[in-house]
Amino acid sequence: MKHIINILKGAVFGIANIIPGVSGGTMAVIMKVFDRIIDILTLDFKKIKENFIFIIFFGIGAVLGIGTAALLLKNLFELYFVPTQMFFTGVIMGSIPFIFKIAVTKETPMKKINIIPFVIGAVITLLPLFLSDGMKTIPTNSEPTVSLMIIMFIFLFIAAVAMIIPGLSGSMVLMLLGGYPLALSAVTELKIPFLIVMMIGAVLGLVAGGRLISFMLKKFHQGTYLAILGLIIGSLFSVFPFAEFSFNIQGIVGIVLLAAGLFVPFIMELIGKKFSKEEK
C-alpha cells in the first residue's frame, strides 16, 4: 500500500509540474516528500541509497503523471479551463496554513525581519503578470535547429530550477519564456531531439535547484519558507482565471471545485500523519 501511495504522490508531482501556475515543489511540501526529493537532487548518495525504493516508485508515478497530464491537458484546458484553474486555486489556497505552520513554530517564533523575504516572494510571482504580454511563444511546428535546441535547453534549465521551489511553477516560467507549447508538443508527439535536450536541461536544473534550496533551508529556514509563502500567495493571482470567469455553468462548477480543492492539502496532511505513525 505504501508503494502505491508513493506512485500516487509521484503522479501528483508530475501532473503539477505540467500545469502552468501549479507548483510541483508546493505539492511535494504538502505530500511530505519535499525533503526526500531535495536529498536526492543534492546527490547525497547515502540518502539516495536509503530512499532507493521510494525513488523507484515515486519516479514511476512522476513519469506516468507527466505523460498522462501532457496527453489530457490540451483538451482539459480547452473544454474546462475555468473549473480546472479554480480547482488548483483552491489547492494552493488550502496549502497556505500548512506552509505557515512549517515556517513559524513554538521553537521558531516569527521574526519581523523575515517579512522582507515574504514580500520579495510575493513580488516575484506577481511581476510576470506585468511582463507576460511582451513574451513571444515558439511555434509548435518549429524545426530542431541548433540555436533552438540551445534555447530550449536554457528554458528547461530555468524552468526546472523554478519547478523544485515551492510556490513557483516551472511550467508557468516556461510559458512566460515562450517555450511551453513546444515543450508540451514534444512530449505528446515524441519529438525525440527536443525531448533529449529538454531532459538534459531539466535534470541539470533540478540538481542546481535542489542544491540551492537545500542550502537556503539550512541557513535561513524561516526566511526561506516565508519567501515560499509569498511565492504561493502571489501565484494565486496567476492561477485564478479572472478574465475568463463568469457565473455560468463552468463558473458555478469552478466554485464547487475551488471549495473541494481547499480540502486537498488537509487530506494530504492526514494521509501523511497516518503513514508517519505506521512507519514508527
MARVEXTOR-11177 format. One record per residue: residue in three letters; z, x negated, y of N, C-alpha, C in turn. Coordinates in steps of 0.02 Angstrom, whole numbers, padded with zeros to 5 digits, always signed. Atoms other than C-alpha are relative to their C-alpha. Example, Ala and Ser with C-alpha at 12.3 -4.5 7.8 and 13.67 -1.06 7.14 Angstrom:
! residues 2
ALA+00000-00045-00059+00390-00615-00225+00000-00045+00060;SER-00003+00042-00059+00357-00684-00053+00037+00039+00055;
! end
This chain:
! residues 280
MET+00000-00042-00060+00000+00000+00000+00000-00044+00063;LYS-00003+00045-00058+00042-00144+00119-00068-00029+00016;HIS+00066+00029-00010-00131-00219+00092-00048+00051+00032;ILE+00041-00054-00029-00213-00051+00131+00016+00008+00074;ILE-00021-00005-00070-00111-00040+00292-00030-00058+00040;ASN+00028+00057-00036-00169-00216+00340-00076+00007+00009;ILE+00072-00013-00008-00351-00166+00308-00010+00050+00057;LEU+00005-00050-00053-00324-00013+00420+00015-00030+00068;LYS-00016+00034-00063-00244-00121+00554-00058-00043+00023;GLY+00059+00041-00017-00391-00240+00546-00057+00042+00025;ALA+00054-00045-00021-00511-00094+00560+00012+00025+00072;VAL-00017-00022-00068-00420-00029+00715-00013-00056+00050;PHE+00012+00059-00043-00425-00205+00790-00075-00010+00011;GLY+00073+00009-00006-00612-00220+00753-00032+00054+00042;ILE+00029-00055-00038-00654-00048+00821+00018-00006+00074;ALA-00022+00007-00070-00551-00078+00979-00040-00053+00037;ASN+00036+00053-00033-00645-00238+01014-00073+00016+00012;ILE+00069-00022-00012-00812-00147+01006-00004+00048+00058;ILE+00002-00054-00050-00764-00007+01126+00017-00027+00070;PRO-00014+00023-00068-00779-00051+01312+00061+00035+00030;GLY-00059-00029-00032-00614-00027+01403+00060+00002-00045;VAL-00056+00000+00046-00507-00036+01247+00014-00071-00022;SER-00019+00070+00014-00411-00197+01215+00022-00009-00072;GLY-00021+00017+00068-00403-00267+01039+00068-00035+00001;GLY-00064+00033-00006-00258-00375+01098+00057+00050+00008;THR-00051-00053-00008-00162-00220+01153+00013+00034-00066;MET-00009-00032+00065-00193-00138+00985+00038-00046-00048;ALA-00036+00048+00042-00131-00297+00899+00075+00000+00016;VAL-00071-00003-00021+00031-00289+01001+00031+00065-00027;ILE-00026-00065+00023+00053-00104+00960+00012+00000-00075;MET-00005+00001+00073+00024-00136+00774+00045-00056-00027;LYS-00046+00053+00019+00147-00283+00774-00033-00057-00039;VAL+00034+00056+00034+00017-00411+00716-00024-00052+00050;PHE+00025+00044-00052-00015-00499+00882+00022-00072-00012;ASP-00026+00068+00010+00098-00649+00846-00032-00034-00059;ARG+00032+00029+00060+00021-00674+00674-00071-00021+00015;ILE+00069+00018-00019-00154-00672+00747-00001-00063+00043;ILE-00004+00059-00043-00103-00798+00880+00014-00063-00042;ASP-00016+00057+00044-00028-00912+00746-00063-00024-00036;ILE+00061+00017+00036-00193-00906+00652-00051-00033+00047;LEU+00051+00024-00048-00302-00934+00807+00019-00068+00030;THR-00021+00065-00025-00198-01084+00863-00007-00054-00054;LEU+00014+00046+00055-00247-01164+00696+00064-00034-00025;ASP-00062+00024+00030-00067-01182+00639-00007+00009-00076;PHE+00018-00005+00071-00108-01223+00457+00058+00023-00044;LYS-00059-00025+00037+00070-01191+00398+00003+00076+00003;LYS-00001-00072-00009+00063-01016+00471-00060+00033-00035;ILE+00059-00026+00033-00114-00991+00405+00013+00007-00075;LYS-00017-00002+00071-00052-01033+00229+00048+00057-00015;GLU-00049-00054+00010+00095-00913+00247-00032+00069+00004;ASN+00031-00065-00013-00018-00773+00309-00068+00008-00032;PHE+00067+00002+00029-00167-00808+00196-00021+00069-00027;ILE+00017-00066+00028-00161-00639+00105-00010+00050+00057;PHE+00009-00044-00059-00137-00549+00272-00068-00012+00032;ILE+00063+00018-00031-00288-00642+00343-00058+00032-00038;ILE+00055-00027+00040-00399-00586+00198-00008+00075+00012;PHE+00004-00073-00005-00355-00401+00207-00011+00023+00072;PHE+00011-00017-00071-00344-00393+00397-00072-00016+00019;GLY+00069+00020-00015-00511-00486+00407-00050+00049-00029;ILE+00044-00050+00030-00593-00364+00286-00002+00063+00044;GLY-00004-00059-00043-00532-00220+00394-00036-00009+00066;ALA+00032+00014-00065-00591-00303+00555-00076+00002-00006;VAL+00073+00000+00011-00767-00332+00485-00025+00071-00010;LEU+00020-00070+00012-00776-00153+00421+00004+00041+00064;GLY-00009-00036-00063-00710-00088+00588-00056-00015+00049;ILE+00053+00020-00047-00835-00187+00691-00067+00029-00022;GLY+00065-00026+00025-00982-00138+00579-00005+00075+00007;THR+00000-00073-00005-00934+00046+00572-00004+00024+00072;ALA-00001-00020-00071-00897+00058+00758-00068-00013+00033;ALA+00065+00016-00030-01060-00028+00804-00053+00051-00020;LEU+00049-00049+00023-01159+00096+00699+00011+00069+00030;LEU-00016-00068-00023-01068+00251+00761+00007+00007+00076;LEU-00019-00004-00070-01030+00205+00940-00054+00030+00045;LYS+00054-00025-00043-01201+00242+01015-00002+00076+00001;ASN+00002-00073+00003-01205+00423+00955+00064+00031+00026;LEU-00064-00027-00022-01020+00449+00987+00004+00004+00076;PHE-00003+00000-00073-01034+00399+01169-00053+00045+00031;GLU+00053-00043-00026-01197+00491+01194+00019+00074-00005;LEU-00015-00071+00012-01132+00655+01122+00069+00021+00025;TYR-00069-00019-00015-00944+00649+01157+00033-00054+00044;PHE-00025+00055-00041-00920+00520+01294+00068+00015+00030;VAL-00062-00017-00035-00782+00610+01391+00059+00005-00048;PRO-00058-00003+00046-00670+00657+01241+00018-00068-00029;THR-00014+00065+00029-00689+00483+01167+00038-00045+00049;GLN-00033+00041-00051-00642+00394+01328+00070+00025+00015;MET-00066-00028-00015-00498+00513+01359+00050-00013-00056;PHE-00044+00017+00056-00427+00483+01185+00027-00071+00008;PHE-00021+00069-00007-00423+00296+01215+00042-00010+00063;THR-00044+00001-00059-00349+00326+01388+00071+00018-00020;GLY-00066-00020+00024-00206+00416+01301+00034-00054-00040;VAL-00028+00054+00040-00182+00274+01178+00027-00056+00045;ILE-00021+00053-00046-00172+00147+01319+00062+00021+00039;MET-00058-00025-00037-00051+00255+01420+00062+00000-00045;GLY-00056-00002+00046+00059+00278+01267+00029-00068-00017;SER-00022+00068+00017+00069+00090+01241+00044-00031+00055;ILE-00035+00030-00057+00145+00056+01414+00075-00008-00012;PRO-00073+00009+00011+00329+00091+01369+00016-00054-00052;PHE-00014+00049+00053+00317-00018+01213-00010-00071+00025;ILE+00012+00066-00029+00244-00165+01309+00058-00018+00047;PHE-00055+00012-00046+00380-00147+01441+00063-00019-00037;LYS-00060+00016+00040+00515-00150+01305-00002-00071-00027;ILE+00006+00069+00023+00447-00316+01244+00015-00048+00057;ALA-00008+00044-00058+00449-00390+01420+00072+00000+00026;VAL-00067-00007-00030+00618-00325+01480+00049+00025-00052;THR-00051-00017+00049+00766-00326+01362+00070-00015+00028;LYS-00068+00017-00022+00956-00343+01373+00008-00075+00007;GLU-00005+00073-00001+00936-00528+01337-00041-00030+00058;THR+00044+00024-00054+00796-00549+01467-00010+00055+00052;PRO+00006-00052-00052+00829-00431+01614-00057-00016+00048;MET+00057+00005-00046+00695-00401+01744+00013-00051+00055;LYS-00004+00047-00055+00664-00545+01864-00051+00020+00054;LYS+00044-00024-00055+00592-00497+02034-00063-00043+00007;ILE+00057+00044-00007+00478-00649+02035-00058+00020-00046;ASN+00051-00018+00049+00385-00578+01884-00039+00063+00020;ILE+00041-00055-00027+00324-00431+01989-00068-00029+00022;ILE+00063+00032-00023+00192-00555+02053-00052-00001-00055;PRO+00051-00002+00053+00105-00580+01884-00021+00071-00019;PHE+00018-00070+00013+00113-00391+01858-00055+00024+00048;VAL+00050-00019-00051+00018-00362+02021-00065-00036-00012;ILE+00061+00038+00013-00105-00501+01981-00038+00029-00059;GLY+00031-00030+00058-00138-00424+01810-00036+00065+00016;ALA+00031-00064-00020-00173-00253+01886-00063-00012+00042;VAL+00058+00014-00044-00290-00327+02017-00059-00026-00041;ILE+00053+00028+00041-00389-00423+01885-00041+00054-00034;THR+00037-00053+00034-00434-00264+01791-00029+00051+00048;LEU+00029-00046-00049-00466-00163+01948-00060-00030+00037;LEU+00052+00034-00038-00578-00293+02030-00070+00012-00028;PRO+00068-00011+00026-00727-00271+01909-00029+00067+00019;LEU+00026-00066-00021-00739-00088+01964-00041-00005+00064;PHE+00036+00008-00063-00799-00151+02133-00058-00049-00007;LEU+00053+00050+00009-00914-00283+02058-00054+00022-00048;SER+00044-00017+00055-00998-00193+01914-00069+00024+00022;ASP+00065-00025-00022-01137-00114+02018-00051-00056+00010;GLY+00047+00054-00013-01210-00284+02053-00021-00038-00062;MET+00015+00036+00061-01219-00341+01871-00066+00024-00030;LYS+00062-00018+00032-01386-00346+01780+00009-00002-00076;THR-00006-00005+00072-01400-00293+01598-00060-00032-00034;ILE+00054+00031+00038-01500-00397+01474-00030+00053-00046;PRO+00032-00051+00042-01629-00283+01387+00012-00013-00074;THR-00013+00007+00072-01600-00249+01201-00060-00027-00038;ASN+00060+00025+00035-01779-00297+01158-00018-00072+00020;SER+00012+00069-00022-01762-00473+01230-00012-00046-00059;GLU+00013+00050+00052-01832-00617+01128+00053-00054+00001;PRO-00052+00052+00003-01711-00753+01067-00024-00069+00025;THR+00019+00064-00030-01765-00890+01188+00062-00046+00003;VAL-00055+00049-00003-01660-01050+01204+00047+00017+00057;SER-00042-00014-00058-01598-01003+01378+00041+00063-00010;LEU-00036-00063+00012-01550-00826+01325+00054-00010-00054;MET-00050+00014+00052-01461-00892+01170+00060-00035+00030;ILE-00054+00035-00034-01358-01009+01280+00041+00049+00041;ILE-00034-00050-00041-01317-00865+01397+00044+00045-00043;MET-00039-00044+00044-01261-00753+01253+00059-00037-00032;PHE-00055+00041+00025-01156-00896+01182+00057-00001+00052;ILE-00049+00003-00054-01067-00913+01351+00033+00068+00009;PHE-00027-00067-00009-01048-00724+01369+00050+00017-00056;LEU-00044-00016+00056-00971-00707+01195+00064-00042+00001;PHE-00059+00043-00007-00855-00854+01226+00049+00031+00049;ILE-00042-00030-00052-00789-00773+01386+00031+00066-00025;ALA-00023-00065+00024-00777-00601+01304+00053-00008-00054;ALA-00048+00011+00054-00683-00672+01153+00067-00023+00027;VAL-00063+00020-00032-00554-00756+01265+00035+00063+00027;ALA-00028-00062-00026-00529-00587+01350+00024+00045-00056;MET-00015-00044+00056-00526-00500+01181+00071-00008-00027;ILE-00065+00014+00030-00366-00584+01123+00057+00013+00049;ILE-00052-00011-00050-00272-00550+01286+00015+00075+00004;PRO-00017-00071-00004-00179-00383+01276-00011+00027+00070;GLY+00014-00030-00065-00239-00269+01415-00071-00011+00023;LEU+00069+00014-00018-00410-00348+01432-00046+00021-00058;SER+00049-00021+00050-00561-00276+01342-00057-00050-00001;GLY+00055+00048+00007-00681-00407+01277-00067+00033+00008;SER+00064-00034-00005-00820-00280+01261-00014+00023+00072;MET+00010-00019-00070-00790-00221+01440-00023-00061+00041;VAL+00021+00061-00034-00803-00400+01502-00072-00016-00016;LEU+00069+00011+00021-00963-00419+01401-00047+00049+00034;MET+00041-00050-00034-01028-00258+01477-00010-00018+00074;LEU+00004+00019-00070-00988-00318+01653-00045-00061+00010;LEU+00044+00059-00003-01078-00482+01616-00073+00020-00011;GLY+00068-00023+00012-01229-00382+01559-00026-00012-00070;GLY+00023+00017+00067-01234-00436+01377+00019+00050-00054;TYR-00025-00047+00051-01153-00285+01290-00055+00036-00039;PRO+00052-00035+00038-01311-00184+01247-00036-00045-00050;LEU+00034+00046+00045-01397-00336+01173+00045-00020-00059;ALA-00047+00018+00053-01240-00385+01075+00006+00057-00051;LEU-00006-00059+00044-01222-00208+01004-00063+00008-00041;SER+00065-00005+00034-01407-00205+00961-00006-00054-00054;ALA+00003+00055+00048-01391-00374+00874+00040+00016-00063;VAL-00042-00019+00057-01252-00305+00762-00033+00055-00041;THR+00027-00059+00036-01335-00138+00719-00068-00014-00030;GLU+00068+00014+00024-01510-00211+00695-00005-00067-00036;LEU-00003+00065+00035-01455-00376+00615-00050-00051+00027;LYS+00042+00051-00031-01541-00491+00738+00035-00068-00011;ILE-00036+00059+00026-01490-00650+00647+00008-00056+00051;PRO-00010+00055-00047-01524-00782+00782+00054+00015+00052;PHE-00051-00020-00048-01420-00686+00909+00069+00003-00032;LEU-00063-00007+00035-01285-00649+00780+00033-00067-00012;ILE-00027+00066+00013-01264-00832+00736+00031-00031+00063;VAL-00023+00028-00063-01249-00889+00917+00061+00038+00026;MET-00056-00041-00023-01134-00743+00961+00063-00014-00041;MET-00058+00012+00043-01021-00778+00811+00033-00067+00017;ILE-00027+00065-00018-01003-00962+00858+00038+00004+00066;GLY-00032-00008-00066-00963-00917+01039+00065+00039-00006;ALA-00059-00042+00008-00839-00783+00985+00057-00038-00034;VAL-00052+00038+00036-00746-00896+00862+00032-00052+00045;LEU-00026+00051-00046-00730-01037+00989+00041+00032+00056;GLY-00037-00035-00052-00674-00913+01122+00067+00027-00025;LEU-00063-00025+00029-00543-00836+01006+00051-00056-00008;VAL-00046+00057+00009-00470-01007+00966+00027-00023+00067;ALA-00022+00021-00067-00466-01056+01150+00048+00051+00030;GLY-00043-00053-00026-00391-00888+01199+00067+00003-00036;GLY-00062+00000+00038-00262-00897+01059+00047-00055+00023;ARG-00041+00056-00023-00201-01067+01117+00029+00013+00070;LEU-00023-00016-00068-00190-01008+01298+00057+00049-00001;ILE-00051-00052+00002-00090-00852+01257+00064-00026-00034;SER-00058+00029+00034+00024-00948+01137+00041-00042+00049;PHE-00034+00042-00050+00065-01072+01275+00036+00042+00052;MET-00028-00042-00053+00095-00936+01405+00062+00038-00025;LEU-00056-00039+00027+00210-00834+01292+00062-00044-00012;LYS-00056+00045+00012+00316-00986+01250+00032-00022+00066;LYS-00026+00026-00063+00333-01047+01430+00020+00055+00050;PHE-00012-00053-00050+00328-00884+01531-00003+00068-00035;HIS+00004-00059+00043+00369-00744+01408-00001+00065+00041;GLN-00003-00063-00037+00422-00605+01528-00057+00005+00051;GLY+00054-00001-00049+00297-00652+01663-00067+00014-00032;THR+00063-00011+00036+00155-00655+01536-00006+00073-00021;TYR+00003-00070+00022+00200-00484+01465-00005+00049+00058;LEU+00008-00044-00059+00218-00408+01639-00071-00006+00028;ALA+00071+00007-00019+00047-00480+01682-00043+00043-00046;ILE+00036-00041+00049-00016-00398+01522+00008+00074+00017;LEU-00013-00070-00019+00067-00234+01577-00043+00019+00060;GLY+00043-00013-00058-00025-00247+01743-00073+00008-00021;LEU+00069-00005+00026-00189-00277+01649-00011+00068-00033;ILE+00006-00063+00035-00157-00123+01542-00004+00059+00048;ILE-00001-00055-00049-00114-00008+01688-00064+00000+00041;GLY+00062+00004-00038-00262-00072+01787-00061+00023-00040;SER+00057-00018+00042-00379-00043+01640-00008+00075-00007;LEU+00004-00073+00005-00338+00143+01640-00054+00028+00047;PHE+00048-00025-00049-00448+00165+01794-00072-00014-00023;SER+00066+00014+00027-00595+00088+01700-00016+00045-00060;VAL+00011-00037+00062-00570+00188+01540-00008+00075+00013;PHE+00003-00072-00012-00539+00363+01609-00068+00019+00032;PRO+00067-00018-00026-00709+00450+01639+00003+00044+00062;PHE-00008-00039-00061-00677+00504+01818-00065+00034+00021;ALA+00064-00027-00025-00861+00528+01863-00028+00054-00046;GLU+00030-00046+00048-00906+00624+01704+00044+00061-00016;PHE-00046-00053+00021-00752+00733+01683-00010+00064+00039;SER-00001-00066-00030-00759+00920+01717+00034+00048-00049;PHE-00036-00046+00042-00668+01073+01649-00047+00043-00042;ASN+00041-00034+00049-00798+01116+01517+00030-00011-00069;ILE-00027+00006+00068-00780+01114+01327+00020-00072-00015;GLN-00016+00070+00013-00788+00924+01317+00061-00023+00040;GLY-00057+00018-00041-00664+00907+01459+00065+00026-00029;ILE-00060-00029+00030-00539+01025+01376+00018-00036-00065;VAL-00012+00039+00061-00559+00936+01208+00027-00069+00017;GLY-00023+00066-00023-00536+00773+01302+00073+00000+00019;ILE-00071-00005-00020-00369+00832+01374+00044+00002-00062;VAL-00038-00005+00063-00309+00878+01199+00003-00069-00034;LEU+00003+00066+00033-00366+00708+01131+00040-00052+00039;LEU-00041+00045-00040-00284+00617+01277+00073+00008-00019;ALA-00069-00013+00019-00120+00701+01233+00014-00027-00070;ALA-00008+00026+00068-00146+00656+01049+00004-00077+00001;GLY+00000+00072-00004-00183+00476+01097+00066-00029+00023;LEU-00066+00023-00023-00014+00462+01183+00048-00014-00058;PHE-00045+00007+00057+00070+00477+01012-00020-00056-00047;VAL+00023+00052+00047-00034+00343+00925+00045-00062+00002;PRO-00046+00058+00000+00074+00195+00986+00068+00016-00031;PHE-00064-00020+00029+00231+00292+00938-00003+00001-00076;ILE+00009-00002+00073+00163+00321+00762-00006-00071-00027;MET+00007+00070+00020+00113+00137+00750+00068-00034+00000;GLU-00067+00028-00004+00290+00091+00803+00042+00021-00060;LEU-00037-00024+00058+00366+00199+00666-00024-00033-00064;ILE+00028+00033+00060+00248+00127+00535+00022-00073-00003;GLY-00020+00070-00004+00288-00049+00595+00073-00009-00020;LYS-00071+00004+00018+00476-00018+00582+00012+00012-00074;LYS-00008-00016+00071+00458+00057+00409-00017-00060-00043;PHE+00021+00057+00041+00364-00092+00340+00043-00062+00013;SER-00046+00056-00014+00480-00215+00428+00063+00006-00043;LYS-00059-00012+00041+00627-00135+00336-00015-00014-00073;GLU+00018+00011+00070+00534-00140+00171-00007-00075-00016;GLU+00008+00072+00009+00493-00325+00194+00067-00035-00004;LYS-00068+00028+00002+00678-00362+00224+00035+00017-00066;
! end
